[in-house]
Structure formats: structure tokens, C-alpha cells
Amino acid sequence: MLRKLYDYTMSLASTRHAEKGLAGVSFIESSFFPIPPDVLLIPMVLAERAKWLRYAFVCTLASVAGALLGYVIGAFLYEAVGQPILAFYGKEDAFERVAEWYNRWGGWGVLFAAVTPFPYKVLTIFSGATGLSLPVFIIVSIIGRGLRFYFVAWLLFHFGPPIRGFIERNLGLLFTAFMVLLIGGFVAVRYAF
């Protein structure tokens, strides 16, 4: 079944709607959606390696735009929208501790979340709710998201066929590792603050 899902995703990655899907997932992942855009970025670059720069750009731009939505949710809709989203991730009671931490380390926190599997959307909402400097937030988001998506796309461009073969041979193991990282990120959010 996992193999069929992989083949289906690879076939979707080369359709004319793939870029729109990548932009959409990248946008919503930065503000509230739990699945990272890598699930589309990776097969898209593997399917059309020559477009790696374009796909990384689309992913980065849409992700930063989505991060701004997360910031707006935190700044203007925290009680109505932000608190329920943070409650979903188990962070509704950590606001005061995070606000104090943000006074010192906010930009570094956003950079960390932008590059790692740590759920980025939690810090985009916290950034708006705590009033992190918007220029700092935007600059750090561009740097962090750019580093992450361009690095992944570059690796796939340069080592595509061997990576694709490795993925296809070890699909079950890689899926398990991906799920451990994804769940680990959510667990880290729950206990980090």
C-alpha cells in the first residue's frame, strides 16, 4: 500500500497542478496545517530535477506568506483562532513562559523552527501574539525557510537518481523515520516550553 501511495504521489508531482499544490501546502503548513510541504517538494524535484530552484522558490515564498498569516492570527486573532490552534498542539498554557522567552530569543526561535522539523506554525502564532518585531520575523523566516527548502531541493537535484533509488528501496524505513521526526516535532512542542 505504501508503494502505491508513493507511486501515486510521484505521478501527481509531475502534473500541471503540482506547483499550485506545493504552494498551497507550503502556505497552510506555516500557519496551521500539520503536514510539511516536503511531502510534495521531494517527489516534485525527483520527478523534474531541472526545476529544483523553481520548486524551492515556490515553497519558500508560499511558506513565508503562510508564516505571515500565522503572525496575523497571533497578533489579531489570538483568542478566537490562535488559542484553539495552540491548544491542538498542547501549548495553550505556555503563553506567558514563551512571551518572556521571546523577549530575548524570538528571532533565533523562529529560525530554529523554520529549518528543523519543529512545528513552525506554533512559533509563527507565538510571534504575532507576543509582538515579535515584524521585520525580524520576516527576515528570519525567509532565511530559515529558504535554507531548508533550497538545501533539500539542491540535494535532490545533485544526487537525484541515487536518492530516488534509495527512497524506493527503503520506502518503509524512510516513512517510519519521517513519521518519527514529525511526531517528535509535535512532542517537542508539547514539552519545550
Beta strands, then each sheet from edge to edge (+ up, - down):
end
